[in-house]
Amino acid sequence: MRTLIQKLGFHHSISLTNRWLFAVFGMLLLATIGSAIILEEPLLLAVPLSVLFVVFTLLDTKGTYFLLLASIPISIEYSFPNGLGTDLPAEPITAGFLFIFIFKWAKNRRFLPASVWRNPITILLLVHLFWIFISTLNASYPVVAFKYFLAKIWYIVGYYFLALYFLKEKRDFTRFFHAIFWILALLTVVVVLRHAAFDFSFAKINHVVAPIFRNHVSYASLLVLFLPFLYFIPQVKGFKSPLPFWHLGAIAFFLVAIYLSYTRAAYVAVALMVISYFIIKWRLIRYCTLGAGIIAILAIGQIIDNNKYLDYAPNFERTITHEQFDNLLSATAKGEDISTMERVYRWVAGYHMIQERPVFGFGPGNFYNCYRGYTVTSFQTYVSDNPEKSGIHSYYLMTFVEQGLIGLLIFLGLCILILVKGEQIYHRCTDPDYKKIAMAALLSTIAILAILIINDMVEAIKVGAFFFINMAILVRLDHKEY
């Protein structure tokens, strides 16, 4: 045990008292394992693991934070009998770091620079959190909304404010990269090998990514949003590379894995990141954002004008699940893909919900509990019973439905601010390494924003964590002396 502690960097001497503490912990561990086996309840193992987490956190808070980051790719969605869901082990650890943040803030209110609190991204993020609280007070199901609000607090604290605190220097960014990459790469190898056993069948992709990933979209999204870091971080000065050009091979492998995930949103996100790289280099982000907004408003206006969306109702008998990916693409173009049309089914319900509560919305996390009374039968599909209790499949629309128009405008304003400020930060950096890090965070954010158009994944830890970490990286670079 002494050798293990020294390897971990904990050089505290092991006194007689400490030996007694280790003995007590060992007995606790054995008792818990025995109880877990007898009662057939593996969650009892969380007790000694929680104790171990507290001890390691007290000895090395920063090291434990990077362990939290490393746990993101391997976290598994778990639902308790009472219906409460979480991501194990990352989300409970994230909640634990909320108390660490409170302790640090109470001990020293300047542990984060005042300039960080005055940063417009921080201010708008806090406004976003405040409006979630306001919409929680007006929620149809207040308990569900309050749980959502609490989870949002520890997400923002754990992956924004504490990322600002722990990610400061180049070595911190490379450590962040290593914490994520090696585990994600190993998981990707496992998925690809499992997929190969089924001849890379489209029908088996959700099977081979389970149980680590909820579905192929979650898997592909994590690969896509991490790609910019995989490209840029190994180019940072001082990065210890195991082999020459190894990261280019890793990029190629990730791209193959993304292709084999058969995720249309991921394909679009990769292409958009390539285009966005030049948009940022040429300082065109403002114009492109404005253009995208105008196109979106015109398209939505055209669809809802005189209820023209009713013309897009699917043929119930022909809108089915497809076993071949090329058939899926063809069916998508014809409006006969069940996953796409089920999205439309929920979007139509969301449109009617917005008409009823346009200001405050139905409350955070309340879409699933409320949407059935607003659906249109002609858009129904074979999977409209929604046994997995999934959401509306568009984070922007979900924000409108659950937080009202003000909530949507705040979130869109935050997204636009991140892009505009991010471009400014990139061009203001004189250190080429920090320019690379800024570009990686920006492109990763753009990938996430693209994926959110037809998915609601900010609350999924494998995507949501990076949304806030990317913000933190940009704000941290905004206040560095170049």
C-alpha positions as CSV (number, residue, x, y, z in Angstrom):
1,M,0.0,0.0,0.0
2,R,2.9,2.3,0.8
3,T,4.4,1.8,-2.7
4,L,1.0,2.4,-4.3
5,I,0.5,5.7,-2.5
6,Q,4.0,6.8,-3.5
7,K,3.4,6.0,-7.1
8,L,0.2,8.0,-7.0
9,G,2.2,10.9,-5.7
10,F,0.8,10.8,-2.1
11,H,3.9,11.1,0.0
12,H,2.3,11.3,3.4
13,S,3.9,9.0,5.9
14,I,2.0,5.9,7.0
15,S,1.8,6.3,10.8
16,L,0.3,3.8,13.2
17,T,-3.0,5.8,13.0
18,N,-3.0,5.7,9.2
19,R,-2.5,1.9,9.4
20,W,-5.6,1.6,11.6
21,L,-7.5,3.7,9.0
22,F,-6.4,1.4,6.2
23,A,-7.4,-1.6,8.3
24,V,-10.9,-0.1,9.0
25,F,-11.3,0.7,5.3
26,G,-10.3,-2.9,4.4
27,M,-12.9,-4.3,6.8
28,L,-15.5,-1.9,5.4
29,L,-14.6,-3.1,1.9
30,L,-14.9,-6.8,2.8
31,A,-18.2,-6.2,4.6
32,T,-19.6,-4.3,1.7
33,I,-18.6,-6.9,-0.8
34,G,-20.1,-9.6,1.3
35,S,-23.3,-7.7,1.7
36,A,-23.5,-6.9,-2.0
37,I,-23.1,-10.7,-2.8
38,I,-25.7,-11.8,-0.2
39,L,-28.3,-9.1,-1.0
40,E,-27.5,-9.2,-4.8
41,E,-27.2,-5.4,-4.8
42,P,-24.0,-4.2,-6.5
43,L,-24.7,-0.6,-5.7
44,L,-23.6,-1.3,-2.1
45,L,-20.0,-1.2,-3.5
46,A,-20.5,2.6,-3.9
47,V,-20.0,2.9,-0.1
48,P,-16.3,2.0,0.1
49,L,-15.7,3.7,-3.3
50,S,-17.2,6.9,-2.0
51,V,-14.9,6.7,1.1
52,L,-11.9,6.1,-1.2
53,F,-13.0,9.1,-3.4
54,V,-13.1,11.4,-0.4
55,V,-9.7,10.3,0.8
56,F,-8.0,10.7,-2.6
57,T,-9.8,14.0,-3.1
58,L,-8.4,15.3,0.2
59,L,-4.9,14.2,-0.7
60,D,-4.9,15.3,-4.3
61,T,-8.0,17.3,-5.5
62,K,-6.6,18.1,-8.9
63,G,-5.7,14.5,-9.6
64,T,-9.2,13.3,-8.6
65,Y,-10.7,15.9,-11.0
66,F,-8.8,14.4,-13.9
67,L,-10.0,11.0,-12.7
68,L,-13.5,12.4,-13.0
69,L,-12.7,13.5,-16.6
70,A,-11.4,10.0,-17.3
71,S,-14.7,8.5,-16.1
72,I,-16.8,10.4,-18.6
73,P,-16.3,7.9,-21.6
74,I,-16.9,4.8,-19.4
75,S,-20.0,6.1,-17.5
76,I,-23.1,4.1,-17.9
77,E,-26.7,5.3,-17.7
78,Y,-28.4,3.7,-14.7
79,S,-32.0,3.9,-13.6
80,F,-33.1,3.4,-10.0
81,P,-36.4,1.7,-9.1
82,N,-37.9,5.1,-8.3
83,G,-37.4,6.2,-11.8
84,L,-34.4,8.5,-11.0
85,G,-31.6,8.1,-13.6
86,T,-27.9,8.9,-13.4
87,D,-24.6,8.3,-15.1
88,L,-22.3,6.0,-13.1
89,P,-19.7,6.7,-11.9
90,A,-19.3,10.3,-13.4
91,E,-22.4,12.0,-12.2
92,P,-22.2,11.2,-8.5
93,I,-18.5,12.3,-8.5
94,T,-19.6,15.5,-10.3
95,A,-22.1,16.1,-7.5
96,G,-19.4,15.5,-5.0
97,F,-17.3,18.2,-6.6
98,L,-20.1,20.6,-6.1
99,F,-19.3,20.4,-2.3
100,I,-15.6,20.9,-3.0
101,F,-16.5,24.0,-5.0
102,I,-18.6,25.4,-2.2
103,F,-15.8,24.7,0.3
104,K,-13.2,26.4,-1.9
105,W,-15.4,29.4,-2.5
106,A,-16.2,29.7,1.2
107,K,-12.5,29.5,2.1
108,N,-11.3,31.9,-0.5
109,R,-13.8,33.8,-2.7
110,R,-11.0,34.8,-5.0
111,F,-10.0,31.2,-5.9
112,L,-11.2,32.1,-9.4
113,P,-10.1,35.5,-10.7
114,A,-12.7,38.3,-10.6
115,S,-12.2,38.8,-14.4
116,V,-13.7,35.3,-14.9
117,W,-16.9,36.2,-13.1
118,R,-17.1,39.4,-15.2
119,N,-16.6,37.5,-18.5
120,P,-19.8,37.8,-20.6
121,I,-19.8,34.1,-21.2
122,T,-19.9,33.5,-17.4
123,I,-22.5,36.1,-16.9
124,L,-24.8,34.7,-19.6
125,L,-24.3,31.2,-18.4
126,L,-25.4,32.2,-14.9
127,V,-28.4,34.0,-16.5
128,H,-29.2,30.8,-18.3
129,L,-29.1,28.9,-14.9
130,F,-31.2,31.6,-13.3
131,W,-33.9,31.3,-15.9
132,I,-33.9,27.5,-15.5
133,F,-34.7,28.2,-11.8
134,I,-37.6,30.6,-12.8
135,S,-39.1,28.0,-15.2
136,T,-38.7,25.4,-12.5
137,L,-41.0,27.5,-10.3
138,N,-43.7,27.4,-13.0
139,A,-43.2,23.7,-14.0
140,S,-46.1,21.3,-14.6
141,Y,-44.1,18.7,-12.6
142,P,-42.0,20.7,-10.0
143,V,-40.2,17.7,-8.6
144,V,-38.9,16.6,-12.0
145,A,-37.9,20.2,-12.8
146,F,-36.1,20.7,-9.5
147,K,-34.1,17.5,-10.1
148,Y,-33.1,18.9,-13.5
149,F,-32.1,22.2,-11.9
150,L,-29.9,20.5,-9.3
151,A,-28.2,18.4,-12.0
152,K,-27.6,21.5,-14.1
153,I,-25.9,23.2,-11.1
154,W,-23.4,20.4,-10.6
155,Y,-22.8,20.1,-14.3
156,I,-22.0,23.8,-14.6
157,V,-19.9,23.8,-11.4
158,G,-18.1,20.6,-12.2
159,Y,-17.4,21.1,-15.9
160,Y,-17.3,24.9,-16.2
161,F,-16.1,26.6,-12.9
162,L,-13.8,23.8,-11.8
163,A,-12.5,23.3,-15.3
164,L,-11.6,27.0,-15.2
165,Y,-9.8,26.3,-11.9
166,F,-7.9,23.2,-12.9
167,L,-7.2,23.8,-16.6
168,K,-4.7,26.7,-16.5
169,E,-1.4,25.8,-18.2
170,K,-0.4,23.8,-21.3
171,R,0.4,20.8,-19.2
172,D,-3.1,20.8,-17.8
173,F,-4.6,20.7,-21.3
174,T,-2.4,17.8,-22.3
175,R,-3.3,16.0,-19.1
176,F,-7.0,16.6,-19.9
177,F,-6.3,15.1,-23.3
178,H,-4.6,12.0,-21.9
179,A,-7.4,11.5,-19.3
180,I,-10.0,11.2,-22.1
181,F,-8.1,9.9,-25.1
182,W,-6.7,6.6,-23.9
183,I,-9.9,5.3,-22.4
184,L,-12.0,6.5,-25.4
185,A,-9.6,4.9,-27.8
186,L,-9.7,1.6,-25.9
187,L,-13.6,1.7,-25.9
188,T,-13.6,2.5,-29.6
189,V,-11.3,-0.5,-30.4
190,V,-13.6,-2.8,-28.4
191,V,-16.7,-1.4,-30.2
192,V,-15.1,-1.8,-33.7
193,L,-14.0,-5.4,-32.9
194,R,-17.4,-6.3,-31.6
195,H,-19.0,-4.7,-34.7
196,A,-16.6,-6.7,-36.9
197,A,-18.0,-9.9,-35.5
198,F,-21.3,-8.9,-37.1
199,D,-19.7,-7.8,-40.4
200,F,-20.3,-4.2,-39.4
201,S,-24.0,-4.6,-39.7
202,F,-26.1,-1.4,-39.4
203,A,-28.8,-3.4,-37.6
204,K,-26.3,-4.4,-34.8
205,I,-24.6,-1.0,-34.1
206,N,-26.7,-0.2,-31.1
207,H,-26.0,-3.7,-29.7
208,V,-22.3,-3.4,-30.0
209,V,-22.0,0.0,-28.3
210,A,-24.0,-1.1,-25.3
211,P,-23.8,-0.9,-22.3
212,I,-21.2,1.9,-22.2
213,F,-23.1,4.0,-24.7
214,R,-26.9,4.5,-24.8
215,N,-26.9,4.2,-28.6
216,H,-24.9,4.7,-31.7
217,V,-25.6,8.5,-31.6
218,S,-24.1,8.9,-28.1
219,Y,-21.0,6.9,-29.3
220,A,-20.5,8.8,-32.5
221,S,-21.1,12.2,-30.8
222,L,-18.4,11.6,-28.3
223,L,-15.9,10.6,-31.0
224,V,-16.8,13.6,-33.2
225,L,-16.6,16.2,-30.5
226,F,-13.2,14.9,-29.3
227,L,-11.7,14.9,-32.8
228,P,-10.5,18.5,-32.7
229,F,-8.6,17.8,-29.5
230,L,-7.1,14.7,-31.0
231,Y,-5.9,16.8,-34.0
232,F,-4.6,19.9,-32.2
233,I,-3.5,18.9,-28.6
234,P,-0.6,16.5,-29.7
235,Q,0.8,19.5,-31.6
236,V,1.2,21.5,-28.4
237,K,4.8,22.1,-27.4
238,G,6.0,19.8,-24.7
239,F,3.4,17.1,-25.5
240,K,5.0,13.7,-25.1
241,S,4.3,11.7,-28.2
242,P,4.6,7.9,-28.0
243,L,5.3,7.5,-31.7
244,P,5.8,9.9,-34.6
245,F,2.5,10.8,-36.3
246,W,0.6,8.4,-34.0
247,H,-2.2,10.9,-33.6
248,L,-2.8,11.1,-37.4
249,G,-3.3,7.3,-37.3
250,A,-5.6,7.7,-34.3
251,I,-7.6,10.4,-36.2
252,A,-8.0,8.0,-39.2
253,F,-9.2,5.3,-36.9
254,F,-11.7,7.6,-35.2
255,L,-13.0,8.7,-38.6
256,V,-13.5,5.1,-39.7
257,A,-15.2,4.4,-36.4
258,I,-17.5,7.4,-36.9
259,Y,-18.3,6.1,-40.4
260,L,-19.1,2.7,-39.1
261,S,-21.4,4.2,-36.4
262,Y,-23.9,5.0,-39.2
263,T,-24.9,8.3,-37.5
264,R,-26.0,10.9,-40.0
265,A,-25.7,13.8,-37.5
266,A,-22.1,12.8,-36.9
267,Y,-21.2,12.9,-40.6
268,V,-22.7,16.4,-40.9
269,A,-20.8,17.5,-37.8
270,V,-17.5,16.3,-39.2
271,A,-18.0,18.1,-42.5
272,L,-19.2,21.3,-40.6
273,M,-16.0,21.3,-38.4
274,V,-13.8,21.2,-41.5
275,I,-15.7,24.2,-43.1
276,S,-15.8,26.0,-39.7
277,Y,-12.0,25.8,-39.4
278,F,-11.7,28.1,-42.5
279,I,-14.7,30.3,-41.3
280,I,-12.9,31.0,-38.1
281,K,-9.5,31.5,-39.8
282,W,-11.2,34.1,-42.1
283,R,-13.1,35.8,-39.3
284,L,-16.5,35.0,-40.8
285,I,-18.3,33.5,-37.8
286,R,-20.6,36.6,-37.3
287,Y,-21.8,36.6,-40.9
288,C,-22.3,32.8,-41.0
289,T,-24.1,32.8,-37.7
290,L,-26.4,35.6,-38.9
291,G,-27.0,33.8,-42.2
292,A,-27.8,30.5,-40.5
293,G,-30.3,32.3,-38.2
294,I,-32.1,33.9,-41.1
295,I,-32.3,30.6,-43.0
296,A,-33.6,28.8,-39.9
297,I,-36.3,31.5,-39.3
298,L,-37.4,31.5,-42.9
299,A,-37.6,27.7,-43.0
300,I,-39.6,27.4,-39.8
301,G,-41.9,30.2,-40.9
302,Q,-42.5,28.4,-44.2
303,I,-43.3,25.1,-42.4
304,I,-45.8,26.5,-39.9
305,D,-47.5,29.0,-42.3
306,N,-51.1,27.9,-42.7
307,N,-50.2,24.6,-40.9
308,K,-48.2,23.4,-44.0
309,Y,-46.3,20.9,-41.7
310,L,-49.4,18.7,-41.9
311,D,-48.4,18.0,-45.5
312,Y,-45.4,16.1,-44.2
313,A,-47.3,13.5,-42.3
314,P,-45.8,10.0,-42.9
315,N,-47.4,6.9,-44.3
316,F,-47.8,4.8,-41.1
317,E,-47.5,1.5,-42.9
318,R,-44.4,2.4,-44.9
319,T,-42.5,4.3,-42.2
320,I,-40.6,1.4,-40.6
321,T,-37.2,0.5,-39.2
322,H,-34.6,-0.2,-41.8
323,E,-31.9,-2.9,-41.5
324,Q,-29.6,-1.5,-44.2
325,F,-27.9,1.9,-43.9
326,D,-28.4,2.8,-47.6
327,N,-32.1,2.0,-47.3
328,L,-32.2,4.3,-44.3
329,L,-30.7,7.2,-46.3
330,S,-33.2,6.6,-49.1
331,A,-36.1,6.4,-46.7
332,T,-35.0,9.6,-45.0
333,A,-35.2,11.4,-48.3
334,K,-38.7,10.0,-48.8
335,G,-39.9,10.8,-45.3
336,E,-40.2,7.1,-44.5
337,D,-37.4,6.6,-42.0
338,I,-39.0,5.8,-38.6
339,S,-36.4,7.6,-36.5
340,T,-36.7,10.8,-38.5
341,M,-40.5,10.8,-38.6
342,E,-40.7,10.0,-34.9
343,R,-38.7,13.1,-34.4
344,V,-41.2,15.0,-36.5
345,Y,-44.1,13.5,-34.5
346,R,-42.5,14.9,-31.3
347,W,-41.6,18.2,-32.9
348,V,-45.2,18.8,-33.9
349,A,-46.3,18.1,-30.3
350,G,-43.7,20.6,-29.2
351,Y,-45.1,23.2,-31.5
352,H,-48.5,22.8,-30.0
353,M,-47.0,22.9,-26.5
354,I,-45.2,26.2,-27.3
355,Q,-48.5,27.7,-28.3
356,E,-50.0,27.0,-24.9
357,R,-47.1,28.1,-22.8
358,P,-44.8,30.4,-24.8
359,V,-43.3,32.4,-21.9
360,F,-42.2,30.1,-19.1
361,G,-42.7,26.7,-20.8
362,F,-43.7,23.5,-19.1
363,G,-40.6,23.3,-16.9
364,P,-37.2,21.7,-17.2
365,G,-37.3,18.0,-17.9
366,N,-41.1,18.1,-18.3
367,F,-41.5,17.3,-22.0
368,Y,-41.9,13.6,-21.6
369,N,-44.5,13.9,-18.9
370,C,-46.6,16.4,-20.9
371,Y,-46.3,15.9,-24.7
372,R,-48.8,13.1,-25.4
373,G,-51.8,15.4,-25.1
374,Y,-50.3,17.6,-27.8
375,T,-49.4,15.0,-30.5
376,V,-51.1,14.7,-33.9
377,T,-52.2,11.2,-34.8
378,S,-51.4,11.5,-38.5
379,F,-47.6,11.8,-37.5
380,Q,-47.7,8.7,-35.3
381,T,-45.2,5.9,-36.0
382,Y,-44.6,2.3,-34.8
383,V,-42.4,3.6,-31.9
384,S,-44.5,6.4,-30.7
385,D,-45.3,4.6,-27.5
386,N,-41.8,5.7,-26.5
387,P,-40.8,2.9,-24.1
388,E,-37.3,4.4,-23.6
389,K,-38.8,7.7,-22.3
390,S,-36.7,9.7,-24.7
391,G,-37.1,13.5,-25.3
392,I,-38.0,15.7,-28.2
393,H,-34.8,15.1,-30.1
394,S,-33.9,18.7,-30.7
395,Y,-32.3,20.6,-27.8
396,Y,-33.2,24.0,-29.2
397,L,-36.9,23.0,-29.5
398,M,-36.8,21.3,-26.2
399,T,-35.5,24.5,-24.5
400,F,-38.3,26.4,-26.1
401,V,-40.9,23.9,-24.9
402,E,-39.6,23.6,-21.4
403,Q,-38.1,27.1,-20.7
404,G,-40.2,29.2,-23.0
405,L,-39.2,31.8,-25.5
406,I,-37.0,33.7,-23.0
407,G,-35.1,30.5,-22.1
408,L,-34.5,29.7,-25.8
409,L,-33.3,33.3,-26.5
410,I,-30.9,33.1,-23.5
411,F,-29.5,29.7,-24.7
412,L,-29.1,30.8,-28.3
413,G,-27.5,34.0,-27.1
414,L,-25.0,32.0,-25.1
415,C,-24.2,29.8,-28.1
416,I,-23.7,32.7,-30.4
417,L,-21.5,34.5,-27.8
418,I,-19.3,31.4,-27.4
419,L,-18.7,31.3,-31.2
420,V,-18.1,35.1,-31.6
421,K,-15.9,35.4,-28.5
422,G,-14.1,32.2,-29.3
423,E,-13.1,33.5,-32.7
424,Q,-11.9,36.7,-31.1
425,I,-9.9,34.7,-28.5
426,Y,-8.3,32.6,-31.3
427,H,-7.1,35.5,-33.3
428,R,-5.9,37.4,-30.1
429,C,-3.7,34.5,-29.1
430,T,-0.1,35.1,-29.9
431,D,1.1,31.8,-28.6
432,P,0.6,29.2,-31.3
433,D,-0.1,26.5,-28.8
434,Y,-2.9,28.4,-27.2
435,K,-4.3,29.2,-30.7
436,K,-4.5,25.4,-31.3
437,I,-6.2,24.8,-28.0
438,A,-8.7,27.6,-28.7
439,M,-9.5,26.2,-32.2
440,A,-10.0,22.7,-30.7
441,A,-12.5,24.0,-28.2
442,L,-14.3,26.1,-30.8
443,L,-14.6,23.2,-33.3
444,S,-15.7,20.8,-30.6
445,T,-18.4,23.3,-29.6
446,I,-19.6,23.7,-33.2
447,A,-19.9,19.9,-33.5
448,I,-22.0,19.8,-30.4
449,L,-24.2,22.6,-31.6
450,A,-24.8,20.8,-34.9
451,I,-25.6,17.5,-33.1
452,L,-28.1,19.3,-30.9
453,I,-30.3,20.3,-33.9
454,I,-31.7,16.8,-34.1
455,N,-30.7,15.5,-30.6
456,D,-31.2,16.7,-27.0
457,M,-27.9,15.7,-25.5
458,V,-26.6,18.5,-23.3
459,E,-28.0,16.6,-20.3
460,A,-26.1,13.4,-21.5
461,I,-22.8,13.5,-19.7
462,K,-20.8,12.3,-22.7
463,V,-21.8,15.4,-24.6
464,G,-22.9,17.9,-21.9
465,A,-19.7,17.8,-20.0
466,F,-17.7,18.8,-23.0
467,F,-20.1,21.6,-23.8
468,F,-19.2,23.3,-20.5
469,I,-15.5,22.3,-20.6
470,N,-15.1,23.9,-24.0
471,M,-16.6,27.1,-22.6
472,A,-14.3,27.0,-19.7
473,I,-11.2,26.5,-22.0
474,L,-12.2,29.6,-24.1
475,V,-12.8,31.8,-21.0
476,R,-9.5,30.6,-19.4
477,L,-7.7,31.6,-22.6
478,D,-9.5,34.9,-22.7
479,H,-7.8,35.8,-19.5
480,K,-4.3,34.6,-20.1
481,E,-1.4,36.9,-20.6
482,Y,-0.1,36.0,-24.1
